[in-house]
Amino acid sequence: MDFMTAVRTCLSKYVGFSGRARRSEYWYFALFTFLVSVVSTILDVVLGTDYEGAASGGLINTVASLALFLPSLAVGVRRLHDTDRSGWWILIGLIPIIGWILLIVWYCTDSKPDNQYGPNPKTGPSGYAGDYPPPAYGSGQYGG
């Protein structure tokens, strides 16, 4: 999965906590979130909307962070599903250092075979490598 596809997928499933997410989908969205944070912080400084006395952030950064909070949470839960863990394990991130390390290790772990959360996103439901095979010609919504 490439960068743009991962971002599009995460934003379109912004409150979709079911299913699974590949490593590339999670890490590309994490990169996107970091880049948005950097750009919004720079815009805050340039436009003068940063909070006085704050080390970082401002109005634009706050709005961007709030807009990306649910998609980030959802892709994190779907990534945990891909490693055959409940999405509730994301709460272990509330434990400083140990929780963060565990989450990073789990986010870096390879996909598990088909599990209760759905088929392996790498192979699809029938074991094809890569993306799911395209539907047969003429079987689409409009028949052509």
C-alpha positions in Angstrom: 0.0 0.0 0.0 1.4 3.4 -1.0 1.3 6.6 1.0 -1.8 8.2 -0.6 -3.8 5.0 -0.6 -3.1 4.5 3.1 -4.1 8.1 4.0 -7.3 7.8 1.9 -8.1 4.5 3.5 -7.6 5.8 7.0 -9.6 9.0 6.4 -12.5 7.1 4.8 -12.6 4.6 7.7 -12.2 7.4 10.2 -14.5 5.7 12.8 -14.2 2.2 11.5 -12.9 0.2 14.4 -13.6 -3.2 12.8 -11.4 -5.1 10.4 -7.7 -5.1 10.0 -4.9 -2.7 8.9 -1.6 -3.6 7.3 1.7 -2.3 8.8 2.1 0.0 5.8 -1.3 1.5 6.3 -0.7 2.3 9.9 2.9 3.7 9.5 2.0 5.8 6.5 -0.8 7.3 8.4 1.5 7.9 11.4 3.8 9.7 9.0 0.9 11.7 7.6 -0.2 12.7 11.1 3.4 13.8 11.9 3.7 15.9 8.7 0.3 17.6 9.3 1.5 18.4 12.9 4.7 20.0 11.6 2.9 22.0 8.9 0.2 23.2 11.2 2.7 24.2 13.9 4.6 26.2 11.2 1.3 27.8 10.1 0.5 28.7 13.7 3.8 30.5 14.1 3.6 32.3 10.7 0.0 33.4 11.1 0.4 34.3 14.8 -2.2 31.8 16.0 0.1 30.0 18.4 -0.6 30.1 22.1 1.4 32.5 24.1 3.9 30.8 26.3 3.3 27.4 24.9 6.3 25.4 23.6 4.4 24.2 20.6 0.9 24.3 19.1 -1.7 26.8 18.4 -5.2 27.1 17.0 -4.5 25.4 13.7 -2.5 22.6 15.3 -5.3 22.0 17.8 -7.9 21.8 15.1 -5.7 19.4 13.0 -5.0 17.2 16.0 -8.7 17.0 16.9 -9.5 16.2 13.3 -6.9 13.3 13.1 -7.6 11.9 16.6 -10.4 9.5 15.7 -8.8 8.2 12.4 -5.5 7.6 14.3 -7.3 5.7 17.1 -9.3 3.7 14.5 -6.2 2.7 12.5 -4.4 1.8 15.7 -7.2 -0.5 16.8 -7.4 -2.1 13.3 -3.6 -2.6 13.4 -3.9 -4.5 16.7 -6.7 -6.6 15.1 -4.2 -7.5 12.4 -1.9 -8.9 15.1 -4.8 -10.9 16.6 -5.2 -8.6 19.6 -8.3 -6.9 20.9 -8.5 -3.2 20.2 -8.8 -2.6 23.9 -5.1 -3.2 24.2 -4.6 0.3 22.8 -5.3 1.5 26.4 -2.0 0.0 27.5 -0.5 3.1 25.9 -1.7 5.0 28.9 1.1 3.3 30.9 4.2 5.5 30.4 7.2 3.9 28.6 6.3 0.2 29.1 2.9 0.7 27.4 4.4 2.7 24.5 7.2 0.1 23.9 4.6 -2.7 23.8 2.4 -0.9 21.4 5.3 -0.1 19.1 6.4 -3.7 19.1 2.9 -4.9 18.3 2.5 -2.3 15.6 5.7 -3.6 14.0 4.7 -7.2 14.2 3.8 -8.9 11.0 0.2 -9.8 10.1 -1.3 -13.0 11.4 -3.3 -15.4 9.3 -7.1 -15.1 9.0 -8.6 -14.5 12.4 -11.8 -13.4 14.1 -11.3 -9.8 12.9 -11.3 -10.8 9.2 -9.0 -12.1 6.4 -5.4 -11.4 6.2 -5.1 -8.0 4.4 -1.9 -9.2 2.7 -3.4 -12.3 1.1 -7.1 -11.6 1.0 -9.8 -14.1 1.9 -8.7 -16.8 -0.5 -4.9 -16.6 -0.1 -4.0 -14.4 -3.1 -0.8 -12.5 -2.7 -1.0 -8.8 -2.8 -4.4 -7.0 -3.3 -7.6 -8.8 -3.8 -8.1 -10.1 -7.3 -10.3 -7.7 -9.4 -13.8 -8.9 -10.1 -14.6 -10.5 -13.4 -15.4 -8.3 -16.3 -19.2 -7.5 -16.4 -19.8 -8.3 -12.7 -19.6 -4.8 -11.5 -22.5 -2.6 -10.3 -23.4 -1.5 -13.8 -22.7 -4.8 -15.6 -19.9 -3.5 -17.8 
